[in-house]
Amino acid sequence: MKLAVFVHEYREPEVLDRLKAEKLGIILVQNGVYHATVKKDGQPSPILSRNAEFYALSEDLATRGFSDDKVDPKVKVLNYDGLVDLIFNDYEKILWL
Amino acid sequence: MIKRYAFVVNKLPYKAETTRLALTHAIASQTAEIHLEDGQGVEPVIAFIGEGVLNCLKNQKALDIYGVTSQEMHLKNALLLDLKVLVCKEDLERFGLSQDDIVMDAEELGAEVTTQVVPFDDIMKEIETADQVLYF
């Protein structure tokens, strides 16, 4: 199964450990975009060490004062149009965590 | 007699209204003076600690993108009204940020006071000496 999950808070949802997918996409939106930008104590967010594809919503980054160059290189920045394309073309199931 | 109110913000912006409430209440608290007797007053201080320091980042585009006022705008309004704004130095450093990354002044609005980046001990003193502490 190709599974995409939305992470919308700056904490790691526990259920992430239990999800199994042939392809996992983690879509960082709302306060979830801090995972893509903030290094706490000099360390990137642990969520980025997972075996997954990462995406962050550009509108939510800009709202919080982050430009694209502040985003971790593992994370692909998408706008709303790009996000819709991603959901319809690349993933079969979507979860909001 | 002056009553001192400390508004302490520890939460992230936008997901909830907490920061906006803290800033707007701190600003509004000054208007309470019109209901007070001579010699009485209100002195608010706003302190950002923990993840709350991320409210202070510059270049927030909330108004352009979602049509909501950004925390940056509220923060600048607070500075314009001479409110004391403190940001925890240790927490700012913990997130790899410096004064260059946050709203330090509102010169374009004509504000004369600036944000103060201070050790947590200084914020603790504000909490200790405040008549009321409001934690957001």
gemmi code that builds the backbone of each chain (N, CA, C; Angstrom):
import gemmi

chains = {
    "A": [
        ("MET", (0.841, -1.198, 0.000), (0.000, 0.000, 0.000), (0.879, 1.252, 0.000)),
        ("LYS", (0.461, 2.213, -0.774), (1.143, 3.516, -0.774), (0.351, 4.451, 0.143)),
        ("LEU", (0.983, 4.802, 1.254), (0.273, 5.515, 2.310), (0.899, 6.882, 2.567)),
        ("ALA", (0.065, 7.889, 2.588), (0.541, 9.234, 2.958), (-0.122, 9.654, 4.259)),
        ("VAL", (0.666, 10.254, 5.137), (0.104, 10.721, 6.411), (0.369, 12.217, 6.564)),
        ("PHE", (-0.637, 12.906, 7.044), (-0.473, 14.324, 7.356), (-0.029, 14.449, 8.811)),
        ("VAL", (1.039, 15.195, 9.042), (1.460, 15.521, 10.413), (1.288, 17.024, 10.576)),
        ("HIS", (0.443, 17.413, 11.534), (0.066, 18.826, 11.633), (0.517, 19.473, 12.934)),
        ("GLU", (1.264, 18.726, 13.759), (1.734, 19.316, 15.014), (3.227, 19.088, 15.161)),
        ("TYR", (3.832, 19.905, 16.016), (5.277, 19.783, 16.220), (5.566, 18.768, 17.322)),
        ("ARG", (5.019, 17.605, 17.161), (5.350, 16.454, 18.003), (5.139, 15.251, 17.105)),
        ("GLU", (5.828, 14.179, 17.432), (5.762, 13.028, 16.550), (4.604, 12.122, 16.959)),
        ("PRO", (3.635, 11.891, 16.074), (2.520, 11.011, 16.446), (3.024, 9.589, 16.717)),
        ("GLU", (2.618, 9.020, 17.858), (3.107, 7.695, 18.250), (2.741, 6.623, 17.231)),
        ("VAL", (1.607, 6.808, 16.584), (1.123, 5.771, 15.667), (2.043, 5.593, 14.457)),
        ("LEU", (2.891, 6.562, 14.222), (3.807, 6.456, 13.078), (4.642, 5.181, 13.154)),
        ("ASP", (5.025, 4.780, 14.376), (5.843, 3.578, 14.560), (5.110, 2.317, 14.114)),
        ("ARG", (3.796, 2.360, 14.123), (3.010, 1.139, 13.902), (2.506, 1.011, 12.473)),
        ("LEU", (2.687, 2.049, 11.707), (2.185, 2.011, 10.334), (3.141, 1.236, 9.438)),
        ("LYS", (2.570, 0.420, 8.583), (3.393, -0.319, 7.632), (2.901, 0.007, 6.224)),
        ("ALA", (3.842, 0.340, 5.367), (3.444, 0.687, 4.007), (4.599, 0.394, 3.057)),
        ("GLU", (4.233, -0.009, 1.879), (5.246, -0.244, 0.828), (5.926, 1.089, 0.489)),
        ("LYS", (5.130, 2.149, 0.501), (5.672, 3.491, 0.311), (4.980, 4.407, 1.305)),
        ("LEU", (5.788, 5.093, 2.121), (5.209, 5.987, 3.127), (5.591, 7.430, 2.806)),
        ("GLY", (4.600, 8.278, 2.764), (4.847, 9.707, 2.581), (4.401, 10.466, 3.825)),
        ("ILE", (5.239, 11.353, 4.311), (4.873, 12.166, 5.477), (4.727, 13.610, 5.006)),
        ("ILE", (3.516, 14.113, 5.115), (3.198, 15.456, 4.618), (3.091, 16.398, 5.813)),
        ("LEU", (3.997, 17.341, 5.890), (4.061, 18.256, 7.038), (3.244, 19.506, 6.720)),
        ("VAL", (2.206, 19.715, 7.509), (1.346, 20.889, 7.320), (1.144, 21.576, 8.667)),
        ("GLN", (0.554, 22.777, 8.627), (0.295, 23.571, 9.842), (1.567, 23.591, 10.711)),
        ("ASN", (1.436, 23.316, 12.019), (2.635, 23.363, 12.859), (3.566, 22.169, 12.630)),
        ("GLY", (3.146, 21.235, 11.815), (4.027, 20.132, 11.429), (5.228, 20.606, 10.627)),
        ("VAL", (5.126, 21.788, 10.017), (6.249, 22.269, 9.197), (7.485, 22.590, 10.049)),
        ("TYR", (7.304, 22.730, 11.371), (8.487, 22.955, 12.219), (9.433, 21.756, 12.177)),
        ("HIS", (8.898, 20.557, 11.907), (9.767, 19.383, 11.763), (10.760, 19.585, 10.614)),
        ("ALA", (10.328, 20.304, 9.605), (11.151, 20.479, 8.404), (12.153, 21.615, 8.530)),
        ("THR", (11.975, 22.466, 9.541), (12.746, 23.711, 9.569), (13.562, 23.938, 10.837)),
        ("VAL", (13.047, 23.476, 11.955), (13.682, 23.815, 13.237), (14.614, 22.702, 13.684)),
        ("LYS", (15.801, 23.101, 14.114), (16.737, 22.132, 14.694), (16.813, 22.388, 16.189)),
        ("LYS", (16.177, 21.522, 16.945), (16.199, 21.687, 18.400), (17.520, 21.140, 18.929)),
        ("ASP", (18.219, 21.936, 19.715), (19.553, 21.562, 20.223), (20.488, 21.136, 19.091)),
        ("GLY", (20.332, 21.757, 17.949), (21.217, 21.486, 16.817), (20.882, 20.232, 16.031)),
        ("GLN", (19.846, 19.524, 16.442), (19.489, 18.255, 15.790), (18.206, 18.405, 14.974)),
        ("PRO", (18.194, 17.852, 13.753), (16.942, 17.872, 13.005), (15.879, 17.026, 13.708)),
        ("SER", (14.634, 17.260, 13.378), (13.554, 16.507, 14.018), (13.748, 15.005, 13.791)),
        ("PRO", (13.527, 14.186, 14.827), (13.655, 12.720, 14.678), (12.740, 12.160, 13.597)),
        ("ILE", (11.667, 12.850, 13.312), (10.732, 12.327, 12.312), (11.416, 12.206, 10.944)),
        ("LEU", (12.411, 13.054, 10.710), (13.091, 13.047, 9.410), (14.043, 11.864, 9.251)),
        ("SER", (14.270, 11.123, 10.338), (15.149, 9.951, 10.220), (14.370, 8.714, 9.778)),
        ("ARG", (13.089, 8.859, 9.621), (12.270, 7.722, 9.207), (12.461, 7.410, 7.722)),
        ("ASN", (12.143, 6.155, 7.388), (12.246, 5.732, 5.999), (10.955, 6.143, 5.280)),
        ("ALA", (10.965, 7.340, 4.750), (9.741, 7.877, 4.139), (10.105, 8.991, 3.170)),
        ("GLU", (9.123, 9.364, 2.396), (9.246, 10.574, 1.576), (8.644, 11.720, 2.400)),
        ("PHE", (9.279, 12.872, 2.339), (8.795, 13.996, 3.154), (8.366, 15.165, 2.265)),
        ("TYR", (7.285, 15.774, 2.675), (6.769, 16.944, 1.960), (6.348, 17.998, 2.991)),
        ("ALA", (6.455, 19.269, 2.611), (5.971, 20.346, 3.485), (5.204, 21.346, 2.633)),
        ("LEU", (4.158, 21.890, 3.225), (3.286, 22.811, 2.495), (3.877, 24.226, 2.524)),
        ("SER", (4.123, 24.764, 1.339), (4.806, 26.067, 1.260), (4.009, 27.182, 1.930)),
        ("GLU", (2.685, 27.141, 1.807), (1.858, 28.183, 2.418), (2.014, 28.196, 3.941)),
        ("ASP", (2.116, 27.019, 4.540), (2.247, 26.956, 5.998), (3.669, 27.323, 6.444)),
        ("LEU", (4.642, 27.070, 5.588), (6.009, 27.522, 5.883), (6.064, 29.046, 5.890)),
        ("ALA", (5.547, 29.645, 4.820), (5.620, 31.109, 4.692), (4.814, 31.806, 5.781)),
        ("THR", (3.674, 31.224, 6.130), (2.850, 31.802, 7.205), (3.657, 31.951, 8.483)),
        ("ARG", (4.532, 30.974, 8.741), (5.304, 30.967, 9.990), (6.663, 31.643, 9.868)),
        ("GLY", (6.927, 32.248, 8.715), (8.154, 33.022, 8.563), (9.334, 32.251, 7.994)),
        ("PHE", (9.079, 31.088, 7.393), (10.179, 30.290, 6.840), (10.210, 30.387, 5.316)),
        ("SER", (11.382, 30.669, 4.783), (11.570, 30.590, 3.334), (12.004, 29.167, 2.984)),
        ("ASP", (11.912, 28.825, 1.700), (12.207, 27.445, 1.279), (13.634, 27.031, 1.615)),
        ("ASP", (14.558, 28.005, 1.648), (15.956, 27.632, 1.916), (16.194, 27.231, 3.375)),
        ("LYS", (15.202, 27.396, 4.218), (15.317, 26.964, 5.620), (14.861, 25.514, 5.811)),
        ("VAL", (14.373, 24.924, 4.724), (13.788, 23.580, 4.825), (14.874, 22.519, 4.667)),
        ("ASP", (14.786, 21.485, 5.494), (15.742, 20.381, 5.429), (15.750, 19.796, 4.010)),
        ("PRO", (16.944, 19.477, 3.496), (17.011, 18.974, 2.115), (16.249, 17.676, 1.863)),
        ("LYS", (15.919, 16.956, 2.921), (15.142, 15.718, 2.732), (13.684, 15.999, 2.371)),
        ("VAL", (13.273, 17.242, 2.589), (11.845, 17.573, 2.473), (11.575, 18.334, 1.180)),
        ("LYS", (10.576, 17.851, 0.452), (10.171, 18.529, -0.777), (9.063, 19.531, -0.444)),
        ("VAL", (9.231, 20.754, -0.902), (8.225, 21.791, -0.619), (7.176, 21.797, -1.730)),
        ("LEU", (5.910, 21.733, -1.311), (4.785, 21.716, -2.254), (3.813, 22.838, -1.923)),
        ("ASN", (3.153, 23.364, -2.945), (2.034, 24.267, -2.652), (0.739, 23.447, -2.675)),
        ("TYR", (-0.412, 24.107, -2.479), (-1.678, 23.362, -2.410), (-1.939, 22.568, -3.691)),
        ("ASP", (-1.639, 23.184, -4.846), (-1.871, 22.474, -6.115), (-0.996, 21.230, -6.197)),
        ("GLY", (0.255, 21.395, -5.801), (1.180, 20.262, -5.831), (0.752, 19.165, -4.882)),
        ("LEU", (0.185, 19.576, -3.757), (-0.264, 18.597, -2.766), (-1.431, 17.772, -3.307)),
        ("VAL", (-2.340, 18.430, -3.990), (-3.484, 17.708, -4.577), (-2.978, 16.699, -5.615)),
        ("ASP", (-2.051, 17.140, -6.448), (-1.484, 16.223, -7.451), (-0.822, 15.030, -6.772)),
        ("LEU", (-0.083, 15.300, -5.700), (0.616, 14.228, -4.982), (-0.372, 13.199, -4.451)),
        ("ILE", (-1.416, 13.691, -3.812), (-2.399, 12.790, -3.203), (-3.072, 11.912, -4.268)),
        ("PHE", (-3.409, 12.521, -5.385), (-4.148, 11.763, -6.400), (-3.247, 10.853, -7.241)),
        ("ASN", (-1.987, 11.235, -7.384), (-1.126, 10.489, -8.300), (-0.180, 9.509, -7.621)),
        ("ASP", (0.226, 9.797, -6.376), (1.320, 9.018, -5.790), (0.906, 8.119, -4.635)),
        ("TYR", (-0.264, 8.343, -4.054), (-0.632, 7.579, -2.859), (-2.051, 7.024, -2.985)),
        ("GLU", (-2.257, 5.871, -2.323), (-3.571, 5.207, -2.398), (-4.440, 5.520, -1.183)),
        ("LYS", (-3.785, 5.679, -0.030), (-4.522, 5.949, 1.210), (-3.910, 7.163, 1.907)),
        ("ILE", (-4.759, 7.902, 2.593), (-4.317, 9.117, 3.292), (-4.794, 9.058, 4.743)),
        ("LEU", (-3.914, 9.378, 5.670), (-4.305, 9.483, 7.083), (-3.963, 10.865, 7.604)),
        ("TRP", (-4.818, 11.392, 8.465), (-4.538, 12.659, 9.160), (-4.199, 12.302, 10.603)),
        ("LEU", (-2.944, 12.446, 10.970), (-2.535, 12.025, 12.324), (-2.587, 13.180, 13.297)),
    ],
    "B": [
        ("MET", (-1.441, 53.100, 42.420), (-0.750, 51.811, 42.496), (-0.763, 51.146, 41.112)),
        ("ILE", (0.381, 50.655, 40.742), (0.507, 50.002, 39.430), (0.398, 48.485, 39.608)),
        ("LYS", (-0.472, 47.885, 38.822), (-0.595, 46.418, 38.815), (0.205, 45.878, 37.650)),
        ("ARG", (1.036, 44.895, 37.923), (1.888, 44.331, 36.878), (1.334, 42.974, 36.457)),
        ("TYR", (1.165, 42.825, 35.144), (0.644, 41.583, 34.586), (1.690, 40.957, 33.673)),
        ("ALA", (1.973, 39.695, 33.886), (2.927, 38.982, 33.019), (2.158, 38.022, 32.118)),
        ("PHE", (2.296, 38.212, 30.814), (1.689, 37.321, 29.826), (2.810, 36.429, 29.284)),
        ("VAL", (2.764, 35.150, 29.634), (3.843, 34.233, 29.266), (3.343, 33.299, 28.161)),
        ("VAL", (4.050, 33.297, 27.037), (3.619, 32.488, 25.883), (4.597, 31.332, 25.682)),
        ("ASN", (4.042, 30.123, 25.745), (4.869, 28.917, 25.646), (4.441, 28.032, 24.477)),
        ("LYS", (3.435, 28.484, 23.730), (2.894, 27.613, 22.675), (3.213, 28.158, 21.283)),
        ("LEU", (3.114, 27.273, 20.312), (3.385, 27.641, 18.927), (2.256, 28.504, 18.361)),
        ("PRO", (2.541, 29.259, 17.301), (1.488, 30.107, 16.728), (0.533, 29.350, 15.807)),
        ("TYR", (-0.603, 29.971, 15.541), (-1.545, 29.619, 14.471), (-2.399, 28.377, 14.694)),
        ("LYS", (-1.829, 27.306, 15.227), (-2.646, 26.106, 15.406), (-3.789, 26.381, 16.381)),
        ("ALA", (-3.487, 27.204, 17.358), (-4.508, 27.642, 18.312), (-4.403, 29.161, 18.442)),
        ("GLU", (-5.367, 29.726, 19.132), (-5.426, 31.187, 19.237), (-4.654, 31.719, 20.436)),
        ("THR", (-3.906, 30.868, 21.108), (-3.323, 31.257, 22.391), (-2.394, 32.464, 22.289)),
        ("THR", (-1.494, 32.469, 21.321), (-0.568, 33.589, 21.220), (-1.294, 34.885, 20.901)),
        ("ARG", (-2.226, 34.779, 19.977), (-2.996, 35.969, 19.594), (-3.736, 36.530, 20.817)),
        ("LEU", (-4.302, 35.619, 21.608), (-5.008, 36.064, 22.810), (-4.057, 36.750, 23.780)),
        ("ALA", (-2.881, 36.167, 23.950), (-1.905, 36.758, 24.878), (-1.545, 38.173, 24.438)),
        ("LEU", (-1.247, 38.330, 23.172), (-0.805, 39.632, 22.675), (-1.935, 40.659, 22.691)),
        ("THR", (-3.102, 40.247, 22.241), (-4.203, 41.210, 22.200), (-4.665, 41.574, 23.614)),
        ("HIS", (-4.635, 40.609, 24.536), (-5.011, 40.912, 25.921), (-3.980, 41.824, 26.574)),
        ("ALA", (-2.710, 41.579, 26.271), (-1.667, 42.435, 26.849), (-1.834, 43.865, 26.348)),
        ("ILE", (-2.105, 43.995, 25.062), (-2.306, 45.330, 24.485), (-3.572, 45.966, 25.072)),
        ("ALA", (-4.634, 45.168, 25.144), (-5.909, 45.701, 25.641), (-5.843, 46.057, 27.119)),
        ("SER", (-4.960, 45.404, 27.857), (-4.907, 45.664, 29.302), (-4.556, 47.125, 29.587)),
        ("GLN", (-3.870, 47.745, 28.659), (-3.530, 49.154, 28.870), (-4.768, 50.048, 28.853)),
        ("THR", (-5.763, 49.641, 28.082), (-6.964, 50.472, 27.992), (-7.767, 50.421, 29.286)),
        ("ALA", (-7.458, 49.434, 30.150), (-8.165, 49.338, 31.434), (-7.940, 50.583, 32.271)),
        ("GLU", (-6.885, 51.310, 31.961), (-6.546, 52.477, 32.771), (-7.643, 53.539, 32.762)),
        ("ILE", (-8.439, 53.555, 31.704), (-9.503, 54.570, 31.650), (-10.558, 54.327, 32.718)),
        ("HIS", (-10.603, 53.087, 33.243), (-11.587, 52.760, 34.283), (-10.996, 52.868, 35.689)),
        ("LEU", (-9.724, 53.226, 35.774), (-9.053, 53.236, 37.081), (-8.994, 54.656, 37.645)),
        ("GLU", (-8.728, 54.699, 38.937), (-8.603, 55.988, 39.617), (-7.229, 56.597, 39.315)),
        ("ASP", (-7.098, 57.866, 39.613), (-5.782, 58.506, 39.471), (-4.756, 57.775, 40.332)),
        ("GLY", (-3.586, 57.608, 39.780), (-2.536, 56.939, 40.539), (-2.534, 55.433, 40.358)),
        ("GLN", (-3.601, 54.907, 39.761), (-3.631, 53.467, 39.493), (-3.216, 53.218, 38.048)),
        ("GLY", (-2.719, 52.043, 37.776), (-2.314, 51.755, 36.413), (-2.064, 50.276, 36.202)),
        ("VAL", (-1.855, 49.924, 34.942), (-1.577, 48.535, 34.569), (-0.295, 48.511, 33.760)),
        ("GLU", (0.579, 47.597, 34.106), (1.845, 47.490, 33.387), (2.009, 46.045, 32.896)),
        ("PRO", (1.721, 45.797, 31.616), (1.860, 44.434, 31.106), (3.277, 44.145, 30.608)),
        ("VAL", (3.684, 42.897, 30.745), (4.931, 42.440, 30.129), (4.614, 41.138, 29.406)),
        ("ILE", (5.164, 40.983, 28.209), (4.938, 39.754, 27.428), (6.257, 39.011, 27.349)),
        ("ALA", (6.226, 37.727, 27.692), (7.460, 36.932, 27.652), (7.236, 35.679, 26.815)),
        ("PHE", (8.158, 35.413, 25.900), (8.086, 34.221, 25.060), (9.135, 33.224, 25.529)),
        ("ILE", (8.681, 32.021, 25.848), (9.604, 30.985, 26.317), (9.312, 29.677, 25.570)),
        ("GLY", (10.215, 28.712, 25.689), (10.010, 27.400, 25.068), (9.719, 27.539, 23.580)),
        ("GLU", (8.787, 26.684, 23.105), (8.414, 26.758, 21.686), (7.757, 28.088, 21.346)),
        ("GLY", (7.332, 28.803, 22.354), (6.695, 30.103, 22.144), (7.593, 31.113, 21.452)),
        ("VAL", (8.915, 30.921, 21.550), (9.814, 31.879, 20.893), (9.634, 31.858, 19.373)),
        ("LEU", (9.082, 30.760, 18.856), (8.888, 30.659, 17.404), (7.775, 31.585, 16.909)),
        ("ASN", (7.001, 32.129, 17.836), (6.017, 33.157, 17.460), (6.678, 34.428, 16.960)),
        ("CYS", (7.927, 34.624, 17.326), (8.589, 35.917, 17.097), (9.365, 35.971, 15.787)),
        ("LEU", (9.292, 34.907, 14.982), (10.051, 34.912, 13.723), (9.583, 36.031, 12.797)),
        ("LYS", (10.523, 36.567, 12.048), (10.221, 37.626, 11.075), (9.603, 37.041, 9.803)),
        ("ASN", (9.058, 37.910, 8.989), (8.584, 37.567, 7.636), (7.426, 36.573, 7.618)),
        ("GLN", (6.557, 36.632, 8.612), (5.383, 35.756, 8.611), (4.370, 36.271, 7.584)),
        ("LYS", (3.905, 35.362, 6.712), (3.023, 35.750, 5.599), (1.564, 35.345, 5.833)),
        ("ALA", (1.158, 35.259, 7.075), (-0.191, 34.767, 7.397), (-1.285, 35.607, 6.745)),
        ("LEU", (-1.096, 36.915, 6.703), (-2.126, 37.780, 6.126), (-2.226, 37.568, 4.615)),
        ("ASP", (-1.084, 37.454, 3.954), (-1.080, 37.258, 2.500), (-1.706, 35.920, 2.122)),
        ("ILE", (-1.423, 34.904, 2.896), (-1.807, 33.550, 2.493), (-3.165, 33.137, 3.041)),
        ("TYR", (-3.399, 33.365, 4.320), (-4.649, 32.900, 4.929), (-5.588, 34.034, 5.347)),
        ("GLY", (-5.135, 35.283, 5.139), (-6.007, 36.408, 5.483), (-6.162, 36.629, 6.975)),
        ("VAL", (-5.229, 36.126, 7.755), (-5.287, 36.371, 9.209), (-4.065, 37.192, 9.618)),
        ("THR", (-4.258, 38.028, 10.620), (-3.126, 38.835, 11.080), (-2.052, 37.925, 11.667)),
        ("SER", (-0.823, 38.252, 11.337), (0.274, 37.400, 11.819), (0.643, 37.777, 13.246)),
        ("GLN", (1.313, 36.850, 13.913), (1.806, 37.161, 15.270), (2.840, 38.277, 15.182)),
        ("GLU", (3.549, 38.314, 14.055), (4.540, 39.377, 13.841), (3.860, 40.752, 13.913)),
        ("MET", (2.682, 40.868, 13.284), (1.968, 42.148, 13.298), (1.527, 42.520, 14.717)),
        ("HIS", (1.017, 41.538, 15.444), (0.589, 41.806, 16.825), (1.783, 42.208, 17.697)),
        ("LEU", (2.886, 41.520, 17.442), (4.102, 41.813, 18.219), (4.574, 43.246, 17.960)),
        ("LYS", (4.531, 43.650, 16.708), (4.940, 45.020, 16.373), (3.982, 46.042, 16.985)),
        ("ASN", (2.701, 45.719, 17.002), (1.743, 46.615, 17.659), (2.046, 46.746, 19.147)),
        ("ALA", (2.443, 45.639, 19.752), (2.796, 45.681, 21.182), (3.997, 46.605, 21.401)),
        ("LEU", (4.978, 46.511, 20.521), (6.160, 47.381, 20.649), (5.774, 48.850, 20.410)),
        ("LEU", (4.883, 49.050, 19.454), (4.435, 50.416, 19.168), (3.790, 51.051, 20.400)),
        ("LEU", (3.112, 50.213, 21.190), (2.426, 50.725, 22.388), (3.322, 50.657, 23.632)),
        ("ASP", (4.630, 50.515, 23.391), (5.631, 50.549, 24.464), (5.513, 49.401, 25.458)),
        ("LEU", (4.941, 48.276, 25.031), (4.890, 47.127, 25.931), (6.288, 46.509, 26.038)),
        ("LYS", (6.543, 45.958, 27.199), (7.822, 45.281, 27.406), (7.703, 43.867, 26.836)),
        ("VAL", (8.534, 43.553, 25.830), (8.495, 42.232, 25.193), (9.826, 41.537, 25.447)),
        ("LEU", (9.744, 40.366, 26.080), (10.946, 39.601, 26.405), (10.935, 38.275, 25.653)),
        ("VAL", (12.105, 37.867, 25.178), (12.244, 36.566, 24.524), (13.374, 35.817, 25.227)),
        ("CYS", (13.104, 34.569, 25.562), (14.088, 33.781, 26.317), (15.312, 33.456, 25.450)),
        ("LYS", (16.451, 33.887, 25.923), (17.708, 33.705, 25.185), (18.053, 32.222, 25.015)),
        ("GLU", (17.926, 31.458, 26.091), (18.299, 30.041, 26.026), (17.419, 29.280, 25.032)),
        ("ASP", (16.113, 29.587, 25.045), (15.198, 28.866, 24.146), (15.422, 29.277, 22.695)),
        ("LEU", (15.742, 30.545, 22.496), (16.055, 31.001, 21.139), (17.273, 30.228, 20.607)),
        ("GLU", (18.277, 30.111, 21.430), (19.503, 29.394, 21.022), (19.223, 27.907, 20.835)),
        ("ARG", (18.333, 27.382, 21.659), (17.997, 25.957, 21.575), (17.412, 25.606, 20.213)),
        ("PHE", (16.724, 26.569, 19.606), (16.151, 26.346, 18.273), (17.061, 26.878, 17.166)),
        ("GLY", (18.299, 27.188, 17.517), (19.256, 27.634, 16.512), (18.947, 29.007, 15.949)),
        ("LEU", (18.271, 29.839, 16.722), (17.860, 31.164, 16.238), (18.646, 32.265, 16.941)),
        ("SER", (18.671, 33.425, 16.305), (19.344, 34.580, 16.902), (18.429, 35.798, 16.765)),
        ("GLN", (18.913, 36.931, 17.255), (18.138, 38.170, 17.149), (17.837, 38.520, 15.698)),
        ("ASP", (18.709, 38.100, 14.787), (18.496, 38.405, 13.369), (17.245, 37.715, 12.818)),
        ("ASP", (16.817, 36.643, 13.463), (15.684, 35.866, 12.950), (14.336, 36.333, 13.483)),
        ("ILE", (14.347, 37.155, 14.518), (13.068, 37.497, 15.159), (12.755, 38.993, 15.054)),
        ("VAL", (11.532, 39.325, 15.386), (11.083, 40.725, 15.370), (11.713, 41.437, 16.566)),
        ("MET", (12.625, 42.331, 16.280), (13.297, 43.048, 17.374), (12.770, 44.470, 17.524)),
        ("ASP", (12.168, 45.002, 16.458), (11.664, 46.376, 16.559), (10.498, 46.570, 15.596)),
        ("ALA", (9.876, 47.728, 15.696), (8.805, 48.098, 14.758), (9.052, 49.548, 14.354)),
        ("GLU", (10.258, 49.790, 13.918), (10.651, 51.164, 13.556), (9.756, 51.736, 12.471)),
        ("GLU", (9.336, 50.854, 11.521), (8.513, 51.343, 10.406), (7.161, 51.871, 10.887)),
        ("LEU", (6.743, 51.435, 12.087), (5.480, 51.931, 12.661), (5.712, 53.126, 13.584)),
        ("GLY", (6.985, 53.376, 13.867), (7.302, 54.474, 14.780), (7.523, 54.043, 16.217)),
        ("ALA", (7.670, 52.734, 16.422), (7.880, 52.236, 17.790), (9.261, 52.626, 18.296)),
        ("GLU", (9.316, 52.941, 19.565), (10.592, 53.352, 20.154), (11.229, 52.248, 20.991)),
        ("VAL", (10.413, 51.341, 21.515), (10.988, 50.261, 22.318), (11.310, 49.069, 21.416)),
        ("THR", (12.192, 48.225, 21.907), (12.592, 47.046, 21.138), (12.384, 45.785, 21.978)),
        ("THR", (12.357, 44.667, 21.276), (12.294, 43.372, 21.950), (13.589, 43.153, 22.731)),
        ("GLN", (13.455, 42.537, 23.894), (14.652, 42.247, 24.686), (14.860, 40.731, 24.758)),
        ("VAL", (16.021, 40.286, 24.313), (16.375, 38.869, 24.448), (17.118, 38.722, 25.770)),
        ("VAL", (16.539, 37.957, 26.675), (17.070, 37.910, 28.046), (17.156, 36.464, 28.536)),
        ("PRO", (18.028, 36.209, 29.509), (18.079, 34.861, 30.108), (16.761, 34.519, 30.798)),
        ("PHE", (16.491, 33.233, 30.914), (15.231, 32.810, 31.543), (15.115, 33.336, 32.968)),
        ("ASP", (16.240, 33.485, 33.648), (16.208, 34.003, 35.025), (15.528, 35.372, 35.083)),
        ("ASP", (15.761, 36.193, 34.073), (15.130, 37.520, 34.040), (13.620, 37.406, 33.862)),
        ("ILE", (13.211, 36.423, 33.051), (11.770, 36.206, 32.858), (11.154, 35.675, 34.152)),
        ("MET", (11.910, 34.826, 34.831), (11.441, 34.301, 36.121), (11.231, 35.427, 37.125)),
        ("LYS", (12.121, 36.411, 37.089), (11.968, 37.557, 38.006), (10.692, 38.331, 37.689)),
        ("GLU", (10.400, 38.468, 36.378), (9.158, 39.151, 35.986), (7.945, 38.392, 36.507)),
        ("ILE", (8.024, 37.053, 36.419), (6.910, 36.228, 36.899), (6.761, 36.389, 38.417)),
        ("GLU", (7.886, 36.400, 39.101), (7.856, 36.513, 40.573), (7.292, 37.862, 41.037)),
        ("THR", (7.624, 38.906, 40.279), (7.233, 40.244, 40.741), (5.883, 40.699, 40.177)),
        ("ALA", (5.318, 39.914, 39.260), (4.024, 40.295, 38.680), (2.900, 40.078, 39.700)),
        ("ASP", (1.883, 40.924, 39.629), (0.705, 40.710, 40.477), (-0.132, 39.542, 39.953)),
        ("GLN", (-0.149, 39.411, 38.639), (-0.891, 38.322, 38.018), (-0.039, 37.735, 36.892)),
        ("VAL", (-0.068, 36.405, 36.781), (0.618, 35.746, 35.665), (-0.419, 35.023, 34.819)),
        ("LEU", (-0.398, 35.316, 33.531), (-1.312, 34.644, 32.609), (-0.462, 33.812, 31.655)),
        ("TYR", (-0.724, 32.519, 31.649), (0.146, 31.585, 30.924), (-0.595, 31.051, 29.692)),
        ("PHE", (0.025, 31.276, 28.544), (-0.634, 30.875, 27.290), (0.182, 29.819, 26.569)),
    ],
}
model = gemmi.Model(1)
for chain_id, residues in chains.items():
    chain = gemmi.Chain(chain_id)
    for i, (resn, *xyz) in enumerate(residues, 1):
        res = gemmi.Residue()
        res.name, res.seqid = resn, gemmi.SeqId(i, " ")
        for name, pos in zip(("N", "CA", "C"), xyz):
            atom = gemmi.Atom()
            atom.name, atom.element = name, gemmi.Element(name[0])
            atom.pos, atom.b_iso = gemmi.Position(*pos), 0.0
            res.add_atom(atom)
        chain.add_residue(res)
    model.add_chain(chain)
structure = gemmi.Structure()
structure.add_model(model)
structure.setup_entities()
